[in-house]
Amino acid sequence: MANAAPSGRTTRRPAERKPLASGGATARQAASVTSRALALLGTFDAEHSAQSLSSMARRAGLPVATAHRLAGELVAWGGLEKLNGEYRVGQRIWRLGLLAPAQQNIAEVAAPFMQDVLFVTHNVVNLFILDGNEVLLVERMSGTNAGQPFRRVGARLPLHASAAGKLMLAFGPNDLFSNAIQRLEPRTPRTITSPGLLATEIERVRAQGYATTEEEAGPDNYGLAVPVFLPEKRIVAALGIVTRGRPAPVGSVVPVLNIASRGIARRLGAEHLPQ
């Protein structure tokens, strides 16, 4: 037979080549990786602002090994930060969040009014918003009396140890206080760590309309802030200054902050302000 193989030899068939992945398959694989990474990021919320790897994996429905690999990539990219074995949302995600209309709008609207406060006080001017159980610094302007910067934009502070945080406790959602007293950790020897003392302080803030701190968030760090209200006395931000060495003169600075606060509120579309 013309095509018969020589006696004693085995005919070898050419190895079958596996078909290359089509463009659609590659896209589906990429989408799967993307959806897993997004699921991991989606595990963070107000009650889970810092998480262990196992918590992230469980809440995202992912194997721990997969969560570990994705978390490592997100840390390298800046989407997550890792500290003391726990993960939290990173600066890069926060910067992207600032591009959202709501956050971008409040920082842009507040900027000229913050410049006015800076011109009058010559101190660091901060704008904070509520972020879960903390306040988040969304805009900052430095004055000639500031020395080294106190905080960078994107920094977070606990509610009980910051002037902005006290305002959120005084005028924000009712459940904030009950959540805050579960974690009254001292930042300095002067931080309020007693629920009773904090309740008294918040009542004082609510009555006077502004909040202060005296070395409660950090040594040689004095804060003074007023709320930025929208209709129905809904607080959307806290505007304040920070000084070193001694507290700011409340009698002269609070009116300046209140004028700026009302200007921000009007620009944000407030229909009415508390008298």
C-alpha positions as CSV (number, residue, x, y, z in Angstrom):
1,M,0.0,0.0,0.0
2,A,1.5,3.2,-1.1
3,N,0.7,5.2,2.0
4,A,1.5,2.4,4.6
5,A,4.0,3.2,7.3
6,P,7.2,1.2,7.3
7,S,6.9,-2.0,9.4
8,G,7.7,-1.6,13.1
9,R,7.2,2.2,13.1
10,T,4.4,4.1,14.7
11,T,2.8,6.9,12.7
12,R,2.9,10.2,14.7
13,R,0.1,12.7,14.1
14,P,1.0,16.3,14.3
15,A,0.1,17.8,17.6
16,E,-3.2,19.6,17.6
17,R,-3.0,23.3,18.2
18,K,-5.4,24.9,20.6
19,P,-7.3,27.7,18.9
20,L,-6.2,31.1,20.1
21,A,-8.7,32.9,22.3
22,S,-11.0,35.1,20.4
23,G,-11.4,38.8,21.0
24,G,-14.7,38.1,22.7
25,A,-13.2,35.5,25.1
26,T,-10.3,37.9,26.0
27,A,-12.9,40.7,26.7
28,R,-14.9,38.4,28.9
29,Q,-11.8,37.4,30.9
30,A,-10.9,41.0,31.3
31,A,-14.4,41.9,32.4
32,S,-14.3,39.1,34.9
33,V,-11.1,40.4,36.5
34,T,-12.5,44.0,36.5
35,S,-15.7,42.9,38.1
36,R,-13.8,41.1,40.8
37,A,-11.7,44.1,41.5
38,L,-14.8,46.3,41.7
39,A,-16.5,43.8,44.0
40,L,-13.5,44.0,46.3
41,L,-13.7,47.8,46.3
42,G,-17.4,47.6,46.8
43,T,-17.0,45.9,50.2
44,F,-16.0,49.3,51.7
45,D,-18.7,51.4,53.2
46,A,-19.4,53.6,56.3
47,E,-19.3,50.5,58.6
48,H,-16.3,48.9,56.9
49,S,-13.9,51.7,56.2
50,A,-11.0,49.5,57.2
51,Q,-11.0,45.8,56.6
52,S,-8.8,42.7,56.9
53,L,-8.2,40.6,53.8
54,S,-10.5,37.8,55.0
55,S,-13.3,40.3,55.5
56,M,-12.9,41.7,52.0
57,A,-12.8,38.3,50.5
58,R,-15.9,37.1,52.4
59,R,-17.9,40.3,51.6
60,A,-16.9,40.2,47.9
61,G,-17.6,36.4,47.6
62,L,-14.0,35.8,46.4
63,P,-11.4,33.2,47.4
64,V,-8.9,34.6,49.8
65,A,-6.0,33.9,47.3
66,T,-7.9,35.9,44.6
67,A,-8.6,38.7,47.0
68,H,-5.0,38.8,48.1
69,R,-3.8,39.1,44.5
70,L,-6.3,41.8,43.5
71,A,-5.7,43.7,46.8
72,G,-2.0,43.7,46.1
73,E,-2.5,45.1,42.6
74,L,-4.9,47.8,43.9
75,V,-2.4,48.8,46.6
76,A,0.3,49.1,44.0
77,W,-2.0,51.3,41.8
78,G,-3.1,53.4,44.8
79,G,-6.7,52.3,44.9
80,L,-6.2,50.7,48.4
81,E,-3.9,51.5,51.3
82,K,-2.6,48.9,53.7
83,L,-1.8,49.7,57.3
84,N,-1.3,47.4,60.3
85,G,-2.8,44.5,58.4
86,E,-6.0,46.3,57.3
87,Y,-7.0,47.8,54.0
88,R,-8.8,51.0,53.3
89,V,-9.7,53.1,50.3
90,G,-6.6,54.8,48.9
91,Q,-5.8,58.3,47.8
92,R,-6.2,57.5,44.1
93,I,-9.8,56.4,44.4
94,W,-10.5,59.5,46.6
95,R,-9.0,61.7,43.9
96,L,-11.3,60.1,41.3
97,G,-14.2,60.6,43.7
98,L,-13.5,64.3,43.7
99,L,-14.3,64.4,40.0
100,A,-17.8,63.4,40.8
101,P,-20.1,66.4,40.3
102,A,-21.2,66.7,44.0
103,Q,-17.7,66.7,45.5
104,Q,-16.1,68.7,42.7
105,N,-18.9,71.3,43.0
106,I,-18.6,71.9,46.7
107,A,-14.8,72.3,46.6
108,E,-15.0,74.6,43.6
109,V,-17.8,76.7,45.0
110,A,-16.0,77.1,48.4
111,A,-12.6,78.0,47.0
112,P,-13.2,81.8,46.5
113,F,-14.9,82.1,50.0
114,M,-12.0,80.2,51.5
115,Q,-9.6,82.7,49.9
116,D,-11.5,85.5,51.6
117,V,-11.1,83.7,55.0
118,L,-7.4,83.2,54.3
119,F,-7.0,86.9,53.4
120,V,-8.5,88.0,56.7
121,T,-7.1,85.4,59.1
122,H,-3.8,84.4,57.5
123,N,-4.3,80.9,58.8
124,V,-4.9,77.4,57.4
125,V,-8.4,77.2,56.0
126,N,-10.0,73.8,55.7
127,L,-13.2,72.4,54.2
128,F,-14.4,69.1,55.5
129,I,-17.3,66.8,54.5
130,L,-18.8,63.8,56.3
131,D,-17.4,60.5,55.1
132,G,-18.9,57.6,57.0
133,N,-17.8,57.9,60.6
134,E,-15.1,60.4,59.9
135,V,-14.7,63.8,58.3
136,L,-12.8,64.1,55.0
137,L,-10.7,67.1,54.0
138,V,-11.7,68.1,50.5
139,E,-10.1,71.5,50.2
140,R,-7.3,73.3,52.1
141,M,-5.6,76.7,51.8
142,S,-2.5,77.7,53.6
143,G,-1.8,81.0,55.3
144,T,1.3,82.8,56.3
145,N,0.9,81.9,60.0
146,A,0.5,78.2,59.3
147,G,4.0,76.9,59.5
148,Q,4.1,73.4,58.2
149,P,0.9,72.0,56.7
150,F,-1.4,70.4,59.2
151,R,-3.2,68.0,56.9
152,R,-3.2,67.2,53.3
153,V,-6.3,67.1,51.1
154,G,-7.8,63.6,51.5
155,A,-6.9,63.3,55.2
156,R,-9.5,62.0,57.5
157,L,-10.2,62.9,61.1
158,P,-12.4,61.2,63.8
159,L,-15.6,63.0,64.6
160,H,-14.9,63.4,68.3
161,A,-11.5,64.9,68.0
162,S,-12.0,67.5,65.3
163,A,-14.0,70.8,65.1
164,A,-15.5,69.7,61.8
165,G,-16.4,66.3,63.3
166,K,-18.1,67.9,66.3
167,L,-20.3,69.9,63.9
168,M,-21.3,66.8,62.1
169,L,-22.2,65.2,65.4
170,A,-24.2,68.3,66.4
171,F,-26.1,68.8,63.1
172,G,-25.7,65.6,61.2
173,P,-27.7,62.3,61.1
174,N,-29.0,61.1,64.5
175,D,-27.1,57.8,64.4
176,L,-23.7,59.5,64.1
177,F,-23.3,60.1,67.8
178,S,-24.3,56.5,68.8
179,N,-21.7,55.2,66.3
180,A,-19.0,57.7,67.4
181,I,-19.1,56.8,71.1
182,Q,-18.2,53.2,70.2
183,R,-14.8,54.4,69.1
184,L,-13.6,57.3,71.3
185,E,-9.9,56.6,70.9
186,P,-7.5,59.3,72.3
187,R,-5.4,61.2,69.8
188,T,-3.8,63.2,72.5
189,P,-4.2,63.5,76.3
190,R,-6.8,66.2,75.6
191,T,-9.0,64.2,73.3
192,I,-12.5,63.7,74.7
193,T,-13.0,60.0,75.3
194,S,-16.0,60.0,77.7
195,P,-19.4,59.6,76.1
196,G,-20.9,61.9,78.7
197,L,-18.4,64.7,78.2
198,L,-18.8,64.4,74.4
199,A,-22.6,64.7,74.7
200,T,-22.1,67.8,76.8
201,E,-19.7,69.2,74.2
202,I,-22.0,68.5,71.3
203,E,-24.9,70.3,73.1
204,R,-22.6,73.3,73.5
205,V,-21.7,73.2,69.8
206,R,-25.3,72.9,68.8
207,A,-26.3,75.9,71.0
208,Q,-23.5,78.2,69.9
209,G,-23.3,77.3,66.3
210,Y,-19.6,76.7,66.0
211,A,-17.1,74.1,67.3
212,T,-13.5,74.3,68.7
213,T,-10.7,71.9,69.5
214,E,-7.7,72.5,71.7
215,E,-4.9,70.0,71.1
216,E,-7.5,67.3,70.7
217,A,-6.5,66.0,67.3
218,G,-2.8,66.8,67.6
219,P,-0.4,68.6,69.9
220,D,-0.2,72.4,69.4
221,N,-3.2,72.2,67.1
222,Y,-6.2,74.4,67.6
223,G,-9.3,74.2,65.5
224,L,-12.3,76.4,64.9
225,A,-15.1,75.6,62.4
226,V,-18.7,76.5,61.5
227,P,-21.3,74.5,59.6
228,V,-22.3,75.0,56.0
229,F,-26.0,74.4,55.8
230,L,-28.4,73.7,53.0
231,P,-32.2,73.9,53.3
232,E,-33.9,72.5,56.4
233,K,-30.6,73.0,58.3
234,R,-29.0,70.1,56.6
235,I,-25.2,70.2,57.1
236,V,-23.2,69.5,54.0
237,A,-19.7,70.7,55.1
238,A,-17.7,72.3,57.8
239,L,-15.5,75.4,57.2
240,G,-12.8,76.2,59.6
241,I,-9.3,77.4,60.4
242,V,-6.4,75.8,62.3
243,T,-3.9,77.6,64.4
244,R,-0.7,76.8,66.2
245,G,0.3,77.9,69.7
246,R,-3.0,79.3,70.8
247,P,-6.7,79.3,69.8
248,A,-8.0,81.7,67.3
249,P,-10.0,84.7,68.7
250,V,-13.5,83.3,68.4
251,G,-15.2,86.7,68.6
252,S,-13.5,88.0,65.4
253,V,-13.0,84.8,63.4
254,V,-16.5,83.2,63.8
255,P,-18.2,86.1,62.0
256,V,-15.7,85.8,59.1
257,L,-16.3,82.0,58.8
258,N,-20.1,82.5,59.0
259,I,-20.1,85.0,56.2
260,A,-18.1,82.6,54.0
261,S,-20.3,79.7,55.0
262,R,-23.4,81.5,54.0
263,G,-21.8,82.5,50.7
264,I,-21.0,78.9,50.0
265,A,-24.5,77.8,50.9
266,R,-26.0,80.3,48.6
267,R,-23.8,79.3,45.7
268,L,-24.7,75.7,46.3
269,G,-28.3,76.6,45.8
270,A,-29.6,77.0,49.4
271,E,-33.2,78.2,49.5
272,H,-32.9,79.4,53.1
273,L,-30.5,79.4,56.0
274,P,-31.0,79.1,59.7
275,Q,-31.3,82.4,61.4
